[in-house]
Amino acid sequence: MLTSGKLNSYLADIDKQAEEMFSRLVNEMAEKQGVTEQLKATKPMLWVGKMNTVRSTAMLKDQRLLFNTFIQKQYVETLCFSKVPFTVFKRQF
């Protein structure tokens, strides 16, 4: 990818997908936790605390998901372009 000049656009696309996924995850988790605009208006300090918790949890989940996705993609690409038998790679993971 580096030699073909596609690395920057690939990384920008991954970054955009990660930001969208994180935003979606935060919104879903906040909704489940009852963190609403009404809570923000009536009890702002409680809202801040709950949102900090939601964002921290979402960040950990998002990082794990991205890491797993990246590792799996690299694993598949390695298998596709390698002459080493599949069983050898399978044992490493």
ZIPE-V67406 format. One record per residue. N is the residue number from 0. RES is the residue in one letter. PSI is psi in whole degrees, -180 to 180 (999 if undefined). Layout:
n=N res=RES psi=PSI
n=N res=RES psi=PSI
This chain:
n=0 res=M psi=-37
n=1 res=L psi=-43
n=2 res=T psi=-27
n=3 res=S psi=-7
n=4 res=G psi=14
n=5 res=K psi=-1
n=6 res=L psi=-46
n=7 res=N psi=-44
n=8 res=S psi=-35
n=9 res=Y psi=-47
n=10 res=L psi=-37
n=11 res=A psi=-40
n=12 res=D psi=-43
n=13 res=I psi=-42
n=14 res=D psi=-43
n=15 res=K psi=-45
n=16 res=Q psi=-40
n=17 res=A psi=-42
n=18 res=E psi=-42
n=19 res=E psi=-42
n=20 res=M psi=-43
n=21 res=F psi=-45
n=22 res=S psi=-45
n=23 res=R psi=-43
n=24 res=L psi=-43
n=25 res=V psi=-45
n=26 res=N psi=-44
n=27 res=E psi=-45
n=28 res=M psi=-40
n=29 res=A psi=-41
n=30 res=E psi=-44
n=31 res=K psi=-33
n=32 res=Q psi=-6
n=33 res=G psi=25
n=34 res=V psi=100
n=35 res=T psi=172
n=36 res=E psi=-31
n=37 res=Q psi=-42
n=38 res=L psi=-38
n=39 res=K psi=-40
n=40 res=A psi=-37
n=41 res=T psi=-38
n=42 res=K psi=77
n=43 res=P psi=-38
n=44 res=M psi=-38
n=45 res=L psi=-41
n=46 res=W psi=-45
n=47 res=V psi=-46
n=48 res=G psi=-46
n=49 res=K psi=-41
n=50 res=M psi=-38
n=51 res=N psi=-42
n=52 res=T psi=-45
n=53 res=V psi=-47
n=54 res=R psi=-39
n=55 res=S psi=-46
n=56 res=T psi=-43
n=57 res=A psi=-38
n=58 res=M psi=-43
n=59 res=L psi=-45
n=60 res=K psi=-42
n=61 res=D psi=-44
n=62 res=Q psi=-43
n=63 res=R psi=-43
n=64 res=L psi=-46
n=65 res=L psi=-43
n=66 res=F psi=-48
n=67 res=N psi=-41
n=68 res=T psi=-45
n=69 res=F psi=-46
n=70 res=I psi=-45
n=71 res=Q psi=-41
n=72 res=K psi=-45
n=73 res=Q psi=-37
n=74 res=Y psi=-46
n=75 res=V psi=-43
n=76 res=E psi=-39
n=77 res=T psi=-42
n=78 res=L psi=-37
n=79 res=C psi=-33
n=80 res=F psi=7
n=81 res=S psi=153
n=82 res=K psi=0
n=83 res=V psi=136
n=84 res=P psi=149
n=85 res=F psi=-39
n=86 res=T psi=-31
n=87 res=V psi=-45
n=88 res=F psi=-39
n=89 res=K psi=-38
n=90 res=R psi=-27
n=91 res=Q psi=-26
n=92 res=F psi=999
